[in-house]
Amino acid sequence: MTNAQTLALVRAIHTVIYLVMVTAIGILLYSGITGYAGIWLWISLALLTIETLVFFGNGMKCPLTSLAVRYGAEKGYAFDTFLPENLTRHTFWFFGFLTVVGVVLICLRWLGILG
């Protein structure tokens, strides 16, 4: 497999993971707002926990980003996925904030503070 093919594979995998994690955050927020507590919430919480551990365990960097650079990706914001830069530029801050909001809402529901 050439470097270009490997880079395309890394970018494709990273794009899929990105979309799965955005979906997990959406489920987390939905659960916090509506009180949903089914299997999809637990799957989402597990995925988000794993993602957080990997991210912090790798020095607050995604390991797939380093892999993309190794196979020829140019630096910037949208070099390690197939998503546009305006969508990925503020990923960590935006989705980190939404994750915290979702977790806080769920905790408030579980504590009985929210209906």
BANUVO-28147 format. One record per residue (C-alpha): x, y, z; residue number from 1; residue in three letters. Coordinates in steps of 0.02 Angstrom, whole numbers. Layout:
BEGIN
<c1->X, c2->Y, c3->Z, pos->NUM, code->ala>
...
//
This chain:
BEGIN
<c1->0, c2->0, c3->0, pos->1, code->met>
<c1->71, c2->170, c3->-48, pos->2, code->thr>
<c1->84, c2->318, c3->72, pos->3, code->asn>
<c1->-59, c2->404, c3->-21, pos->4, code->ala>
<c1->-171, c2->251, c3->-2, pos->5, code->gln>
<c1->-126, c2->233, c3->181, pos->6, code->thr>
<c1->-161, c2->417, c3->209, pos->7, code->leu>
<c1->-330, c2->400, c3->124, pos->8, code->ala>
<c1->-369, c2->250, c3->237, pos->9, code->leu>
<c1->-317, c2->346, c3->394, pos->10, code->val>
<c1->-422, c2->496, c3->341, pos->11, code->arg>
<c1->-572, c2->384, c3->305, pos->12, code->ala>
<c1->-559, c2->296, c3->473, pos->13, code->ile>
<c1->-536, c2->463, c3->562, pos->14, code->his>
<c1->-687, c2->536, c3->472, pos->15, code->thr>
<c1->-796, c2->388, c3->524, pos->16, code->val>
<c1->-737, c2->401, c3->704, pos->17, code->ile>
<c1->-770, c2->589, c3->702, pos->18, code->tyr>
<c1->-949, c2->562, c3->641, pos->19, code->leu>
<c1->-980, c2->423, c3->768, pos->20, code->val>
<c1->-917, c2->534, c3->909, pos->21, code->met>
<c1->-1025, c2->681, c3->852, pos->22, code->val>
<c1->-1173, c2->562, c3->853, pos->23, code->thr>
<c1->-1127, c2->504, c3->1028, pos->24, code->ala>
<c1->-1122, c2->684, c3->1088, pos->25, code->ile>
<c1->-1291, c2->714, c3->1007, pos->26, code->gly>
<c1->-1362, c2->564, c3->1100, pos->27, code->ile>
<c1->-1285, c2->629, c3->1261, pos->28, code->leu>
<c1->-1369, c2->798, c3->1239, pos->29, code->leu>
<c1->-1533, c2->717, c3->1189, pos->30, code->tyr>
<c1->-1526, c2->612, c3->1346, pos->31, code->ser>
<c1->-1489, c2->762, c3->1454, pos->32, code->gly>
<c1->-1633, c2->860, c3->1380, pos->33, code->ile>
<c1->-1764, c2->722, c3->1372, pos->34, code->thr>
<c1->-1714, c2->602, c3->1509, pos->35, code->gly>
<c1->-1683, c2->458, c3->1388, pos->36, code->tyr>
<c1->-1579, c2->325, c3->1476, pos->37, code->ala>
<c1->-1577, c2->179, c3->1354, pos->38, code->gly>
<c1->-1436, c2->75, c3->1282, pos->39, code->ile>
<c1->-1382, c2->211, c3->1160, pos->40, code->trp>
<c1->-1342, c2->327, c3->1304, pos->41, code->leu>
<c1->-1232, c2->195, c3->1384, pos->42, code->trp>
<c1->-1145, c2->157, c3->1219, pos->43, code->ile>
<c1->-1117, c2->343, c3->1193, pos->44, code->ser>
<c1->-1047, c2->366, c3->1367, pos->45, code->leu>
<c1->-929, c2->219, c3->1341, pos->46, code->ala>
<c1->-868, c2->286, c3->1173, pos->47, code->leu>
<c1->-844, c2->462, c3->1242, pos->48, code->leu>
<c1->-749, c2->394, c3->1392, pos->49, code->thr>
<c1->-633, c2->294, c3->1279, pos->50, code->ile>
<c1->-608, c2->444, c3->1165, pos->51, code->glu>
<c1->-566, c2->555, c3->1313, pos->52, code->thr>
<c1->-442, c2->430, c3->1385, pos->53, code->leu>
<c1->-356, c2->408, c3->1216, pos->54, code->val>
<c1->-350, c2->596, c3->1187, pos->55, code->phe>
<c1->-278, c2->639, c3->1358, pos->56, code->phe>
<c1->-167, c2->485, c3->1360, pos->57, code->gly>
<c1->-90, c2->546, c3->1197, pos->58, code->asn>
<c1->-45, c2->718, c3->1264, pos->59, code->gly>
<c1->-208, c2->802, c3->1210, pos->60, code->met>
<c1->-178, c2->753, c3->1029, pos->61, code->lys>
<c1->-270, c2->628, c3->923, pos->62, code->cys>
<c1->-154, c2->484, c3->878, pos->63, code->pro>
<c1->-232, c2->473, c3->705, pos->64, code->leu>
<c1->-174, c2->651, c3->670, pos->65, code->thr>
<c1->7, c2->599, c3->697, pos->66, code->ser>
<c1->-21, c2->447, c3->589, pos->67, code->leu>
<c1->-93, c2->556, c3->449, pos->68, code->ala>
<c1->60, c2->669, c3->456, pos->69, code->val>
<c1->175, c2->517, c3->449, pos->70, code->arg>
<c1->94, c2->464, c3->285, pos->71, code->tyr>
<c1->104, c2->635, c3->203, pos->72, code->gly>
<c1->-39, c2->743, c3->265, pos->73, code->ala>
<c1->-2, c2->927, c3->266, pos->74, code->glu>
<c1->-29, c2->1020, c3->428, pos->75, code->lys>
<c1->-183, c2->1125, c3->453, pos->76, code->gly>
<c1->-355, c2->1093, c3->523, pos->77, code->tyr>
<c1->-433, c2->978, c3->392, pos->78, code->ala>
<c1->-285, c2->872, c3->342, pos->79, code->phe>
<c1->-325, c2->715, c3->440, pos->80, code->asp>
<c1->-509, c2->689, c3->391, pos->81, code->thr>
<c1->-613, c2->712, c3->235, pos->82, code->phe>
<c1->-718, c2->844, c3->322, pos->83, code->leu>
<c1->-706, c2->1030, c3->278, pos->84, code->pro>
<c1->-597, c2->1142, c3->385, pos->85, code->glu>
<c1->-742, c2->1254, c3->438, pos->86, code->asn>
<c1->-821, c2->1101, c3->519, pos->87, code->leu>
<c1->-665, c2->1037, c3->607, pos->88, code->thr>
<c1->-573, c2->1196, c3->655, pos->89, code->arg>
<c1->-651, c2->1213, c3->828, pos->90, code->his>
<c1->-693, c2->1031, c3->858, pos->91, code->thr>
<c1->-614, c2->1011, c3->1030, pos->92, code->phe>
<c1->-686, c2->1169, c3->1107, pos->93, code->trp>
<c1->-858, c2->1155, c3->1028, pos->94, code->phe>
<c1->-889, c2->971, c3->1056, pos->95, code->phe>
<c1->-800, c2->973, c3->1223, pos->96, code->gly>
<c1->-922, c2->1107, c3->1280, pos->97, code->phe>
<c1->-1072, c2->1009, c3->1215, pos->98, code->leu>
<c1->-1009, c2->852, c3->1303, pos->99, code->thr>
<c1->-994, c2->944, c3->1469, pos->100, code->val>
<c1->-1169, c2->1018, c3->1447, pos->101, code->val>
<c1->-1239, c2->845, c3->1411, pos->102, code->gly>
<c1->-1154, c2->765, c3->1560, pos->103, code->val>
<c1->-1211, c2->906, c3->1676, pos->104, code->val>
<c1->-1391, c2->889, c3->1615, pos->105, code->leu>
<c1->-1388, c2->701, c3->1640, pos->106, code->ile>
<c1->-1315, c2->719, c3->1814, pos->107, code->cys>
<c1->-1448, c2->848, c3->1859, pos->108, code->leu>
<c1->-1583, c2->727, c3->1798, pos->109, code->arg>
<c1->-1508, c2->581, c3->1895, pos->110, code->trp>
<c1->-1500, c2->689, c3->2052, pos->111, code->leu>
<c1->-1683, c2->734, c3->2028, pos->112, code->gly>
<c1->-1649, c2->920, c3->2004, pos->113, code->ile>
<c1->-1720, c2->916, c3->1827, pos->114, code->leu>
<c1->-1889, c2->836, c3->1794, pos->115, code->gly>
//
